[in-house]
Every structure is written in structure tokens, then in C-alpha cells.
């Protein structure tokens, strides 16, 4: 499944779905196995569905995080956590 880039929302694994409608040509879409977001469009070719999914993945912003040390007052210990930083 390496042709699919990670989900643009959660980074999860995308999965190709085949939609079968009686009397119509099968269509394809992509759904994220982790958060459930999907292309919400019926593509007649698998390749087109993959391209649409990957285009969204390309435009997803990168989330930068950095590690910070903080004091947990409940457990009375120092811990390492992660915060989101801009740029
Ligand atoms: Zn997802």
C-alpha cells in the first residue's frame, strides 16, 4: 500500500475502497484506517483516487513539535512532553 501517502489529517494509513453499485461501473475512493476521513468522491479509476488522496497529503501542513521538560505536580516528578511550535 506504499502508493498512498499518509493521511493529511492524522498521518494514518490510507486504504483503497472499491464501491460496487449494481448496474454501474465500480468506483474507487480512499479512506483513512485511523481517523476515517475519506476522499468522498467516486473515482472511476483507482489511479485517479490515489492521485487525489496524495495531492491532499502533499498540501497538508507540517506540524513541528519540540520536547519540553515540565513538572507534574500530581506525581511530583519532572517529565518530558511535546508541544506544537509554529515554524
Ligand atoms: Zn486519518
PDB file of the backbone (N, CA, C, O) and the ligand in Angstrom, with CONECT records:
HET     ZN  A 101       1
ATOM      1  N   UNK A   1       0.834  -1.211   0.000  1.00  0.00           N
ATOM      2  CA  UNK A   1       0.000   0.000   0.000  1.00  0.00           C
ATOM      3  C   UNK A   1       0.866   1.258   0.000  1.00  0.00           C
ATOM      4  O   UNK A   1       0.424   2.323   0.430  1.00  0.00           O
ATOM      5  N   UNK A   2       2.107   1.127  -0.487  1.00  0.00           N
ATOM      6  CA  UNK A   2       3.052   2.234  -0.415  1.00  0.00           C
ATOM      7  C   UNK A   2       2.728   3.357  -1.391  1.00  0.00           C
ATOM      8  O   UNK A   2       3.276   4.453  -1.273  1.00  0.00           O
ATOM      9  N   UNK A   3       1.838   3.100  -2.361  1.00  0.00           N
ATOM     10  CA  UNK A   3       1.493   4.160  -3.308  1.00  0.00           C
ATOM     11  C   UNK A   3       0.692   5.276  -2.650  1.00  0.00           C
ATOM     12  O   UNK A   3       0.618   6.383  -3.183  1.00  0.00           O
ATOM     13  N   UNK A   4       0.096   4.996  -1.506  1.00  0.00           N
ATOM     14  CA  UNK A   4      -0.684   6.006  -0.797  1.00  0.00           C
ATOM     15  C   UNK A   4       0.165   6.714   0.250  1.00  0.00           C
ATOM     16  O   UNK A   4       0.868   6.081   1.038  1.00  0.00           O
ATOM     17  N   UNK A   5       0.083   8.039   0.239  1.00  0.00           N
ATOM     18  CA  UNK A   5       0.794   8.802   1.261  1.00  0.00           C
ATOM     19  C   UNK A   5      -0.014   8.752   2.557  1.00  0.00           C
ATOM     20  O   UNK A   5      -1.196   8.408   2.546  1.00  0.00           O
ATOM     21  N   UNK A   6       0.632   9.098   3.676  1.00  0.00           N
ATOM     22  CA  UNK A   6      -0.085   9.077   4.957  1.00  0.00           C
ATOM     23  C   UNK A   6      -1.251  10.069   4.966  1.00  0.00           C
ATOM     24  O   UNK A   6      -1.228  11.063   4.239  1.00  0.00           O
ATOM     25  N   UNK A   7      -2.243   9.805   5.769  1.00  0.00           N
ATOM     26  CA  UNK A   7      -3.428  10.662   5.903  1.00  0.00           C
ATOM     27  C   UNK A   7      -3.013  12.115   6.178  1.00  0.00           C
ATOM     28  O   UNK A   7      -2.167  12.357   7.039  1.00  0.00           O
ATOM     29  N   UNK A   8      -3.606  13.096   5.446  1.00  0.00           N
ATOM     30  CA  UNK A   8      -3.239  14.503   5.662  1.00  0.00           C
ATOM     31  C   UNK A   8      -3.699  15.045   7.015  1.00  0.00           C
ATOM     32  O   UNK A   8      -3.249  16.112   7.433  1.00  0.00           O
ATOM     33  N   UNK A   9      -4.580  14.334   7.697  1.00  0.00           N
ATOM     34  CA  UNK A   9      -5.090  14.840   8.972  1.00  0.00           C
ATOM     35  C   UNK A   9      -4.414  14.205  10.174  1.00  0.00           C
ATOM     36  O   UNK A   9      -4.075  14.895  11.137  1.00  0.00           O
ATOM     37  N   UNK A  10      -4.216  12.893  10.124  1.00  0.00           N
ATOM     38  CA  UNK A  10      -3.684  12.228  11.324  1.00  0.00           C
ATOM     39  C   UNK A  10      -2.401  11.451  11.044  1.00  0.00           C
ATOM     40  O   UNK A  10      -1.769  10.945  11.972  1.00  0.00           O
ATOM     41  N   UNK A  11      -2.009  11.352   9.769  1.00  0.00           N
ATOM     42  CA  UNK A  11      -0.794  10.611   9.452  1.00  0.00           C
ATOM     43  C   UNK A  11      -1.014   9.107   9.387  1.00  0.00           C
ATOM     44  O   UNK A  11      -0.065   8.334   9.255  1.00  0.00           O
ATOM     45  N   UNK A  12      -2.282   8.699   9.482  1.00  0.00           N
ATOM     46  CA  UNK A  12      -2.604   7.271   9.476  1.00  0.00           C
ATOM     47  C   UNK A  12      -2.490   6.650   8.085  1.00  0.00           C
ATOM     48  O   UNK A  12      -2.152   7.319   7.108  1.00  0.00           O
ATOM     49  N   UNK A  13      -2.775   5.377   8.029  1.00  0.00           N
ATOM     50  CA  UNK A  13      -2.647   4.626   6.788  1.00  0.00           C
ATOM     51  C   UNK A  13      -3.927   4.717   5.954  1.00  0.00           C
ATOM     52  O   UNK A  13      -5.026   4.477   6.455  1.00  0.00           O
ATOM     53  N   UNK A  14      -3.769   5.065   4.681  1.00  0.00           N
ATOM     54  CA  UNK A  14      -4.906   5.130   3.778  1.00  0.00           C
ATOM     55  C   UNK A  14      -5.192   3.777   3.157  1.00  0.00           C
ATOM     56  O   UNK A  14      -4.284   2.960   3.001  1.00  0.00           O
ATOM     57  N   UNK A  15      -6.434   3.534   2.802  1.00  0.00           N
ATOM     58  CA  UNK A  15      -6.834   2.262   2.225  1.00  0.00           C
ATOM     59  C   UNK A  15      -7.736   2.513   1.012  1.00  0.00           C
ATOM     60  O   UNK A  15      -8.650   3.336   1.072  1.00  0.00           O
ATOM     61  N   UNK A  16      -7.478   1.810  -0.069  1.00  0.00           N
ATOM     62  CA  UNK A  16      -8.291   1.962  -1.274  1.00  0.00           C
ATOM     63  C   UNK A  16      -9.589   1.173  -1.104  1.00  0.00           C
ATOM     64  O   UNK A  16      -9.564  -0.004  -0.743  1.00  0.00           O
ATOM     65  N   UNK A  17     -10.714   1.822  -1.364  1.00  0.00           N
ATOM     66  CA  UNK A  17     -12.018   1.166  -1.275  1.00  0.00           C
ATOM     67  C   UNK A  17     -12.608   1.031  -2.666  1.00  0.00           C
ATOM     68  O   UNK A  17     -12.513   1.941  -3.489  1.00  0.00           O
ATOM     69  N   UNK A  18     -13.211  -0.102  -2.911  1.00  0.00           N
ATOM     70  CA  UNK A  18     -13.932  -0.281  -4.169  1.00  0.00           C
ATOM     71  C   UNK A  18     -15.429  -0.194  -3.867  1.00  0.00           C
ATOM     72  O   UNK A  18     -15.954  -0.940  -3.040  1.00  0.00           O
ATOM     73  N   UNK A  19     -16.101   0.727  -4.551  1.00  0.00           N
ATOM     74  CA  UNK A  19     -17.544   0.859  -4.377  1.00  0.00           C
ATOM     75  C   UNK A  19     -18.219   0.133  -5.528  1.00  0.00           C
ATOM     76  O   UNK A  19     -17.944   0.404  -6.697  1.00  0.00           O
ATOM     77  N   UNK A  20     -19.094  -0.781  -5.187  1.00  0.00           N
ATOM     78  CA  UNK A  20     -19.798  -1.531  -6.228  1.00  0.00           C
ATOM     79  C   UNK A  20     -21.273  -1.163  -6.206  1.00  0.00           C
ATOM     80  O   UNK A  20     -21.943  -1.308  -5.184  1.00  0.00           O
ATOM     81  N   UNK A  21     -21.772  -0.688  -7.337  1.00  0.00           N
ATOM     82  CA  UNK A  21     -23.178  -0.353  -7.469  1.00  0.00           C
ATOM     83  C   UNK A  21     -23.757  -1.203  -8.588  1.00  0.00           C
ATOM     84  O   UNK A  21     -23.212  -1.235  -9.692  1.00  0.00           O
ATOM     85  N   UNK A  22     -24.829  -1.875  -8.317  1.00  0.00           N
ATOM     86  CA  UNK A  22     -25.452  -2.746  -9.314  1.00  0.00           C
ATOM     87  C   UNK A  22     -25.860  -1.917 -10.531  1.00  0.00           C
ATOM     88  O   UNK A  22     -26.544  -0.901 -10.404  1.00  0.00           O
ATOM     89  N   UNK A  23     -25.439  -2.354 -11.684  1.00  0.00           N
ATOM     90  CA  UNK A  23     -25.798  -1.665 -12.913  1.00  0.00           C
ATOM     91  C   UNK A  23     -24.851  -0.538 -13.292  1.00  0.00           C
ATOM     92  O   UNK A  23     -25.001   0.070 -14.351  1.00  0.00           O
ATOM     93  N   UNK A  24     -23.873  -0.256 -12.432  1.00  0.00           N
ATOM     94  CA  UNK A  24     -22.921   0.823 -12.719  1.00  0.00           C
ATOM     95  C   UNK A  24     -21.503   0.272 -12.655  1.00  0.00           C
ATOM     96  O   UNK A  24     -21.256  -0.793 -12.089  1.00  0.00           O
ATOM     97  N   UNK A  25     -20.587   1.016 -13.242  1.00  0.00           N
ATOM     98  CA  UNK A  25     -19.184   0.642 -13.169  1.00  0.00           C
ATOM     99  C   UNK A  25     -18.689   0.825 -11.737  1.00  0.00           C
ATOM    100  O   UNK A  25     -19.102   1.765 -11.058  1.00  0.00           O
ATOM    101  N   UNK A  26     -17.821  -0.048 -11.277  1.00  0.00           N
ATOM    102  CA  UNK A  26     -17.237   0.103  -9.943  1.00  0.00           C
ATOM    103  C   UNK A  26     -16.461   1.409  -9.854  1.00  0.00           C
ATOM    104  O   UNK A  26     -15.860   1.857 -10.831  1.00  0.00           O
ATOM    105  N   UNK A  27     -16.479   2.008  -8.681  1.00  0.00           N
ATOM    106  CA  UNK A  27     -15.693   3.224  -8.482  1.00  0.00           C
ATOM    107  C   UNK A  27     -14.778   3.031  -7.278  1.00  0.00           C
ATOM    108  O   UNK A  27     -14.895   2.058  -6.533  1.00  0.00           O
ATOM    109  N   UNK A  28     -13.873   3.976  -7.111  1.00  0.00           N
ATOM    110  CA  UNK A  28     -12.866   3.864  -6.054  1.00  0.00           C
ATOM    111  C   UNK A  28     -12.800   5.121  -5.201  1.00  0.00           C
ATOM    112  O   UNK A  28     -13.118   6.219  -5.657  1.00  0.00           O
ATOM    113  N   UNK A  29     -12.393   4.943  -3.991  1.00  0.00           N
ATOM    114  CA  UNK A  29     -12.166   6.049  -3.069  1.00  0.00           C
ATOM    115  C   UNK A  29     -11.106   5.618  -2.073  1.00  0.00           C
ATOM    116  O   UNK A  29     -10.745   4.443  -2.008  1.00  0.00           O
ATOM    117  N   UNK A  30     -10.609   6.568  -1.298  1.00  0.00           N
ATOM    118  CA  UNK A  30      -9.597   6.261  -0.285  1.00  0.00           C
ATOM    119  C   UNK A  30     -10.147   6.646   1.077  1.00  0.00           C
ATOM    120  O   UNK A  30     -10.779   7.690   1.232  1.00  0.00           O
ATOM    121  N   UNK A  31      -9.904   5.803   2.049  1.00  0.00           N
ATOM    122  CA  UNK A  31     -10.322   6.100   3.419  1.00  0.00           C
ATOM    123  C   UNK A  31      -9.138   5.890   4.353  1.00  0.00           C
ATOM    124  O   UNK A  31      -8.316   4.997   4.147  1.00  0.00           O
ATOM    125  N   UNK A  32      -9.065   6.724   5.378  1.00  0.00           N
ATOM    126  CA  UNK A  32      -8.000   6.581   6.385  1.00  0.00           C
ATOM    127  C   UNK A  32      -8.442   5.529   7.395  1.00  0.00           C
ATOM    128  O   UNK A  32      -9.548   5.597   7.932  1.00  0.00           O
ATOM    129  N   UNK A  33      -7.575   4.563   7.648  1.00  0.00           N
ATOM    130  CA  UNK A  33      -7.916   3.485   8.574  1.00  0.00           C
ATOM    131  C   UNK A  33      -7.879   3.939  10.032  1.00  0.00           C
ATOM    132  O   UNK A  33      -8.412   3.262  10.912  1.00  0.00           O
ATOM    133  N   UNK A  34      -7.252   5.077  10.282  1.00  0.00           N
ATOM    134  CA  UNK A  34      -7.151   5.545  11.666  1.00  0.00           C
ATOM    135  C   UNK A  34      -8.255   6.517  12.043  1.00  0.00           C
ATOM    136  O   UNK A  34      -8.948   6.305  13.038  1.00  0.00           O
ATOM    137  N   UNK A  35      -8.437   7.602  11.252  1.00  0.00           N
ATOM    138  CA  UNK A  35      -9.424   8.617  11.652  1.00  0.00           C
ATOM    139  C   UNK A  35     -10.697   8.536  10.813  1.00  0.00           C
ATOM    140  O   UNK A  35     -11.693   9.171  11.160  1.00  0.00           O
ATOM    141  N   UNK A  36     -10.693   7.781   9.731  1.00  0.00           N
ATOM    142  CA  UNK A  36     -11.909   7.585   8.953  1.00  0.00           C
ATOM    143  C   UNK A  36     -12.188   8.644   7.911  1.00  0.00           C
ATOM    144  O   UNK A  36     -13.218   8.576   7.239  1.00  0.00           O
ATOM    145  N   UNK A  37     -11.300   9.633   7.747  1.00  0.00           N
ATOM    146  CA  UNK A  37     -11.542  10.634   6.712  1.00  0.00           C
ATOM    147  C   UNK A  37     -11.418   9.959   5.342  1.00  0.00           C
ATOM    148  O   UNK A  37     -10.682   8.985   5.187  1.00  0.00           O
ATOM    149  N   UNK A  38     -12.134  10.478   4.368  1.00  0.00           N
ATOM    150  CA  UNK A  38     -12.113   9.827   3.060  1.00  0.00           C
ATOM    151  C   UNK A  38     -12.200  10.835   1.931  1.00  0.00           C
ATOM    152  O   UNK A  38     -12.491  12.011   2.149  1.00  0.00           O
ATOM    153  N   UNK A  39     -11.941  10.356   0.715  1.00  0.00           N
ATOM    154  CA  UNK A  39     -11.959  11.248  -0.437  1.00  0.00           C
ATOM    155  C   UNK A  39     -13.377  11.723  -0.761  1.00  0.00           C
ATOM    156  O   UNK A  39     -13.533  12.757  -1.410  1.00  0.00           O
ATOM    157  N   UNK A  40     -14.397  11.010  -0.337  1.00  0.00           N
ATOM    158  CA  UNK A  40     -15.797  11.391  -0.516  1.00  0.00           C
ATOM    159  C   UNK A  40     -16.150  11.693  -1.977  1.00  0.00           C
ATOM    160  O   UNK A  40     -16.958  12.576  -2.267  1.00  0.00           O
ATOM    161  N   UNK A  41     -15.553  10.970  -2.848  1.00  0.00           N
ATOM    162  CA  UNK A  41     -15.817  11.158  -4.262  1.00  0.00           C
ATOM    163  C   UNK A  41     -15.674   9.786  -4.913  1.00  0.00           C
ATOM    164  O   UNK A  41     -14.875   8.959  -4.473  1.00  0.00           O
ATOM    165  N   UNK A  42     -16.441   9.557  -5.945  1.00  0.00           N
ATOM    166  CA  UNK A  42     -16.366   8.260  -6.601  1.00  0.00           C
ATOM    167  C   UNK A  42     -15.514   8.370  -7.854  1.00  0.00           C
ATOM    168  O   UNK A  42     -15.945   8.940  -8.857  1.00  0.00           O
ATOM    169  N   UNK A  43     -14.334   7.838  -7.800  1.00  0.00           N
ATOM    170  CA  UNK A  43     -13.409   7.894  -8.931  1.00  0.00           C
ATOM    171  C   UNK A  43     -13.550   6.626  -9.761  1.00  0.00           C
ATOM    172  O   UNK A  43     -13.644   5.522  -9.223  1.00  0.00           O
ATOM    173  N   UNK A  44     -13.563   6.799 -11.072  1.00  0.00           N
ATOM    174  CA  UNK A  44     -13.754   5.640 -11.934  1.00  0.00           C
ATOM    175  C   UNK A  44     -12.476   4.816 -12.088  1.00  0.00           C
ATOM    176  O   UNK A  44     -12.528   3.647 -12.470  1.00  0.00           O
ATOM    177  N   UNK A  45     -11.334   5.430 -11.792  1.00  0.00           N
ATOM    178  CA  UNK A  45     -10.078   4.691 -11.855  1.00  0.00           C
ATOM    179  C   UNK A  45      -9.371   4.752 -10.509  1.00  0.00           C
ATOM    180  O   UNK A  45      -9.345   5.788  -9.846  1.00  0.00           O
ATOM    181  N   UNK A  46      -8.807   3.631 -10.129  1.00  0.00           N
ATOM    182  CA  UNK A  46      -8.070   3.560  -8.877  1.00  0.00           C
ATOM    183  C   UNK A  46      -6.941   4.597  -8.839  1.00  0.00           C
ATOM    184  O   UNK A  46      -6.680   5.233  -7.818  1.00  0.00           O
ATOM    185  N   UNK A  47      -6.280   4.740 -10.005  1.00  0.00           N
ATOM    186  CA  UNK A  47      -5.146   5.656 -10.090  1.00  0.00           C
ATOM    187  C   UNK A  47      -5.572   7.105  -9.800  1.00  0.00           C
ATOM    188  O   UNK A  47      -4.838   7.851  -9.152  1.00  0.00           O
ATOM    189  N   UNK A  48      -6.746   7.494 -10.275  1.00  0.00           N
ATOM    190  CA  UNK A  48      -7.244   8.856 -10.058  1.00  0.00           C
ATOM    191  C   UNK A  48      -7.543   9.092  -8.583  1.00  0.00           C
ATOM    192  O   UNK A  48      -7.274  10.168  -8.048  1.00  0.00           O
ATOM    193  N   UNK A  49      -8.102   8.076  -7.933  1.00  0.00           N
ATOM    194  CA  UNK A  49      -8.401   8.183  -6.500  1.00  0.00           C
ATOM    195  C   UNK A  49      -7.112   8.345  -5.700  1.00  0.00           C
ATOM    196  O   UNK A  49      -7.038   9.160  -4.780  1.00  0.00           O
ATOM    197  N   UNK A  50      -6.105   7.562  -6.060  1.00  0.00           N
ATOM    198  CA  UNK A  50      -4.811   7.639  -5.369  1.00  0.00           C
ATOM    199  C   UNK A  50      -4.187   9.017  -5.560  1.00  0.00           C
ATOM    200  O   UNK A  50      -3.634   9.594  -4.624  1.00  0.00           O
ATOM    201  N   UNK A  51      -4.282   9.543  -6.795  1.00  0.00           N
ATOM    202  CA  UNK A  51      -3.702  10.855  -7.089  1.00  0.00           C
ATOM    203  C   UNK A  51      -4.403  11.942  -6.258  1.00  0.00           C
ATOM    204  O   UNK A  51      -3.748  12.840  -5.729  1.00  0.00           O
ATOM    205  N   UNK A  52      -5.723  11.856  -6.147  1.00  0.00           N
ATOM    206  CA  UNK A  52      -6.485  12.845  -5.380  1.00  0.00           C
ATOM    207  C   UNK A  52      -6.093  12.800  -3.901  1.00  0.00           C
ATOM    208  O   UNK A  52      -5.913  13.836  -3.261  1.00  0.00           O
ATOM    209  N   UNK A  53      -5.968  11.598  -3.381  1.00  0.00           N
ATOM    210  CA  UNK A  53      -5.572  11.426  -1.973  1.00  0.00           C
ATOM    211  C   UNK A  53      -4.166  11.979  -1.741  1.00  0.00           C
ATOM    212  O   UNK A  53      -3.932  12.701  -0.772  1.00  0.00           O
ATOM    213  N   UNK A  54      -3.256  11.649  -2.611  1.00  0.00           N
ATOM    214  CA  UNK A  54      -1.871  12.072  -2.443  1.00  0.00           C
ATOM    215  C   UNK A  54      -1.707  13.576  -2.618  1.00  0.00           C
ATOM    216  O   UNK A  54      -0.820  14.172  -2.007  1.00  0.00           O
ATOM    217  N   UNK A  55      -2.559  14.207  -3.452  1.00  0.00           N
ATOM    218  CA  UNK A  55      -2.480  15.652  -3.638  1.00  0.00           C
ATOM    219  C   UNK A  55      -2.821  16.346  -2.329  1.00  0.00           C
ATOM    220  O   UNK A  55      -2.174  17.322  -1.950  1.00  0.00           O
ATOM    221  N   UNK A  56      -3.845  15.839  -1.636  1.00  0.00           N
ATOM    222  CA  UNK A  56      -4.218  16.419  -0.353  1.00  0.00           C
ATOM    223  C   UNK A  56      -3.110  16.200   0.682  1.00  0.00           C
ATOM    224  O   UNK A  56      -2.824  17.077   1.497  1.00  0.00           O
ATOM    225  N   UNK A  57      -2.505  15.035   0.635  1.00  0.00           N
ATOM    226  CA  UNK A  57      -1.433  14.733   1.587  1.00  0.00           C
ATOM    227  C   UNK A  57      -0.246  15.668   1.377  1.00  0.00           C
ATOM    228  O   UNK A  57       0.420  16.062   2.334  1.00  0.00           O
ATOM    229  N   UNK A  58       0.019  16.026   0.096  1.00  0.00           N
ATOM    230  CA  UNK A  58       1.135  16.912  -0.219  1.00  0.00           C
ATOM    231  C   UNK A  58       0.926  18.310   0.350  1.00  0.00           C
ATOM    232  O   UNK A  58       1.879  18.962   0.777  1.00  0.00           O
ATOM    233  N   UNK A  59      -0.347  18.777   0.355  1.00  0.00           N
ATOM    234  CA  UNK A  59      -0.607  20.151   0.775  1.00  0.00           C
ATOM    235  C   UNK A  59      -0.828  20.275   2.284  1.00  0.00           C
ATOM    236  O   UNK A  59      -1.007  21.377   2.804  1.00  0.00           O
ATOM    237  N   UNK A  60      -0.814  19.148   2.975  1.00  0.00           N
ATOM    238  CA  UNK A  60      -1.017  19.200   4.424  1.00  0.00           C
ATOM    239  C   UNK A  60       0.162  19.894   5.090  1.00  0.00           C
ATOM    240  O   UNK A  60       1.315  19.617   4.759  1.00  0.00           O
ATOM    241  N   UNK A  61      -0.121  20.790   6.023  1.00  0.00           N
ATOM    242  CA  UNK A  61       0.980  21.490   6.685  1.00  0.00           C
ATOM    243  C   UNK A  61       1.758  20.542   7.590  1.00  0.00           C
ATOM    244  O   UNK A  61       1.208  19.595   8.153  1.00  0.00           O
ATOM    245  N   UNK A  62       3.026  20.818   7.711  1.00  0.00           N
ATOM    246  CA  UNK A  62       3.854  20.023   8.613  1.00  0.00           C
ATOM    247  C   UNK A  62       3.685  20.562  10.028  1.00  0.00           C
ATOM    248  O   UNK A  62       3.737  21.771  10.251  1.00  0.00           O
ATOM    249  N   UNK A  63       3.486  19.678  10.957  1.00  0.00           N
ATOM    250  CA  UNK A  63       3.363  20.115  12.337  1.00  0.00           C
ATOM    251  C   UNK A  63       4.707  19.922  13.022  1.00  0.00           C
ATOM    252  O   UNK A  63       5.232  18.812  13.113  1.00  0.00           O
ATOM    253  N   UNK A  64       5.244  21.031  13.496  1.00  0.00           N
ATOM    254  CA  UNK A  64       6.518  20.964  14.190  1.00  0.00           C
ATOM    255  C   UNK A  64       6.280  20.893  15.688  1.00  0.00           C
ATOM    256  O   UNK A  64       5.484  21.644  16.251  1.00  0.00           O
ATOM    257  N   UNK A  65       6.977  19.988  16.302  1.00  0.00           N
ATOM    258  CA  UNK A  65       6.860  19.874  17.753  1.00  0.00           C
ATOM    259  C   UNK A  65       8.249  19.959  18.367  1.00  0.00           C
ATOM    260  O   UNK A  65       9.255  19.705  17.705  1.00  0.00           O
ATOM    261  N   UNK A  66       8.283  20.314  19.617  1.00  0.00           N
ATOM    262  CA  UNK A  66       9.563  20.260  20.324  1.00  0.00           C
ATOM    263  C   UNK A  66       9.327  19.689  21.702  1.00  0.00           C
ATOM    264  O   UNK A  66       8.242  19.805  22.273  1.00  0.00           O
ATOM    265  N   UNK A  67      10.361  19.076  22.217  1.00  0.00           N
ATOM    266  CA  UNK A  67      10.248  18.469  23.533  1.00  0.00           C
ATOM    267  C   UNK A  67      10.468  19.525  24.603  1.00  0.00           C
ATOM    268  O   UNK A  67      11.352  20.374  24.487  1.00  0.00           O
ATOM    269  N   UNK A  68       9.656  19.458  25.638  1.00  0.00           N
ATOM    270  CA  UNK A  68       9.827  20.355  26.772  1.00  0.00           C
ATOM    271  C   UNK A  68       9.814  19.548  28.059  1.00  0.00           C
ATOM    272  O   UNK A  68       9.206  18.482  28.151  1.00  0.00           O
ATOM    273  N   UNK A  69      10.498  20.089  29.036  1.00  0.00           N
ATOM    274  CA  UNK A  69      10.524  19.445  30.333  1.00  0.00           C
ATOM    275  C   UNK A  69       9.516  20.188  31.217  1.00  0.00           C
ATOM    276  O   UNK A  69       9.522  21.418  31.273  1.00  0.00           O
ATOM    277  N   UNK A  70       8.671  19.452  31.889  1.00  0.00           N
ATOM    278  CA  UNK A  70       7.703  20.121  32.771  1.00  0.00           C
ATOM    279  C   UNK A  70       7.553  19.341  34.070  1.00  0.00           C
ATOM    280  O   UNK A  70       7.846  18.148  34.148  1.00  0.00           O
ATOM    281  N   UNK A  71       7.085  20.058  35.087  1.00  0.00           N
ATOM    282  CA  UNK A  71       6.938  19.431  36.394  1.00  0.00           C
ATOM    283  C   UNK A  71       5.498  18.990  36.602  1.00  0.00           C
ATOM    284  O   UNK A  71       4.584  19.815  36.570  1.00  0.00           O
ATOM    285  N   UNK A  72       5.290  17.696  36.814  1.00  0.00           N
ATOM    286  CA  UNK A  72       3.958  17.152  37.067  1.00  0.00           C
ATOM    287  C   UNK A  72       3.702  17.205  38.574  1.00  0.00           C
ATOM    288  O   UNK A  72       4.260  16.425  39.346  1.00  0.00           O
ATOM    289  N   UNK A  73       2.844  18.148  38.969  1.00  0.00           N
ATOM    290  CA  UNK A  73       2.622  18.353  40.410  1.00  0.00           C
ATOM    291  C   UNK A  73       1.854  17.207  41.062  1.00  0.00           C
ATOM    292  O   UNK A  73       2.011  16.954  42.257  1.00  0.00           O
ATOM    293  N   UNK A  74       1.020  16.508  40.280  1.00  0.00           N
ATOM    294  CA  UNK A  74       0.277  15.390  40.843  1.00  0.00           C
ATOM    295  C   UNK A  74       1.197  14.237  41.236  1.00  0.00           C
ATOM    296  O   UNK A  74       1.057  13.636  42.301  1.00  0.00           O
ATOM    297  N   UNK A  75       2.150  13.948  40.336  1.00  0.00           N
ATOM    298  CA  UNK A  75       3.061  12.834  40.603  1.00  0.00           C
ATOM    299  C   UNK A  75       4.369  13.295  41.237  1.00  0.00           C
ATOM    300  O   UNK A  75       5.204  12.490  41.650  1.00  0.00           O
ATOM    301  N   UNK A  76       4.522  14.634  41.301  1.00  0.00           N
ATOM    302  CA  UNK A  76       5.697  15.225  41.934  1.00  0.00           C
ATOM    303  C   UNK A  76       7.022  14.823  41.258  1.00  0.00           C
ATOM    304  O   UNK A  76       8.028  14.568  41.920  1.00  0.00           O
ATOM    305  N   UNK A  77       6.982  14.777  39.917  1.00  0.00           N
ATOM    306  CA  UNK A  77       8.190  14.414  39.165  1.00  0.00           C
ATOM    307  C   UNK A  77       8.311  15.298  37.922  1.00  0.00           C
ATOM    308  O   UNK A  77       7.322  15.850  37.440  1.00  0.00           O
ATOM    309  N   UNK A  78       9.531  15.424  37.415  1.00  0.00           N
ATOM    310  CA  UNK A  78       9.751  16.106  36.137  1.00  0.00           C
ATOM    311  C   UNK A  78       9.466  15.133  35.020  1.00  0.00           C
ATOM    312  O   UNK A  78       9.807  13.954  35.115  1.00  0.00           O
ATOM    313  N   UNK A  79       8.838  15.622  33.951  1.00  0.00           N
ATOM    314  CA  UNK A  79       8.528  14.772  32.804  1.00  0.00           C
ATOM    315  C   UNK A  79       8.927  15.473  31.516  1.00  0.00           C
ATOM    316  O   UNK A  79       9.160  16.682  31.494  1.00  0.00           O
ATOM    317  N   UNK A  80       9.001  14.696  30.449  1.00  0.00           N
ATOM    318  CA  UNK A  80       9.265  15.241  29.120  1.00  0.00           C
ATOM    319  C   UNK A  80       7.956  15.172  28.331  1.00  0.00           C
ATOM    320  O   UNK A  80       7.318  14.122  28.262  1.00  0.00           O
ATOM    321  N   UNK A  81       7.567  16.297  27.741  1.00  0.00           N
ATOM    322  CA  UNK A  81       6.361  16.321  26.925  1.00  0.00           C
ATOM    323  C   UNK A  81       6.650  16.967  25.581  1.00  0.00           C
ATOM    324  O   UNK A  81       7.772  17.397  25.315  1.00  0.00           O
ATOM    325  N   UNK A  82       5.631  17.033  24.739  1.00  0.00           N
ATOM    326  CA  UNK A  82       5.806  17.627  23.418  1.00  0.00           C
ATOM    327  C   UNK A  82       4.803  18.756  23.225  1.00  0.00           C
ATOM    328  O   UNK A  82       3.628  18.613  23.565  1.00  0.00           O
ATOM    329  N   UNK A  83       5.262  19.873  22.683  1.00  0.00           N
ATOM    330  CA  UNK A  83       4.356  20.976  22.378  1.00  0.00           C
ATOM    331  C   UNK A  83       4.470  21.316  20.904  1.00  0.00           C
ATOM    332  O   UNK A  83       5.507  21.092  20.279  1.00  0.00           O
ATOM    333  N   UNK A  84       3.382  21.864  20.351  1.00  0.00           N
ATOM    334  CA  UNK A  84       3.399  22.283  18.956  1.00  0.00           C
ATOM    335  C   UNK A  84       3.987  23.680  18.871  1.00  0.00           C
ATOM    336  O   UNK A  84       3.595  24.579  19.616  1.00  0.00           O
ATOM    337  N   UNK A  85       4.929  23.853  17.959  1.00  0.00           N
ATOM    338  CA  UNK A  85       5.540  25.163  17.763  1.00  0.00           C
ATOM    339  C   UNK A  85       5.223  25.651  16.356  1.00  0.00           C
ATOM    340  O   UNK A  85       5.106  24.847  15.431  1.00  0.00           O
ATOM    341  N   UNK A  86       5.083  26.955  16.187  1.00  0.00           N
ATOM    342  CA  UNK A  86       4.854  27.490  14.856  1.00  0.00           C
ATOM    343  C   UNK A  86       6.205  27.757  14.203  1.00  0.00           C
ATOM    344  O   UNK A  86       7.100  28.340  14.816  1.00  0.00           O
ATOM    345  N   UNK A  87       6.336  27.335  12.988  1.00  0.00           N
ATOM    346  CA  UNK A  87       7.577  27.441  12.189  1.00  0.00           C
ATOM    347  C   UNK A  87       8.620  26.516  12.742  1.00  0.00           C
ATOM    348  O   UNK A  87       9.732  26.454  12.216  1.00  0.00           O
TER     349      UNK A  87
HETATM  350 ZN    ZN A 101      -6.503   9.944   9.196  1.00  0.00          ZN
END
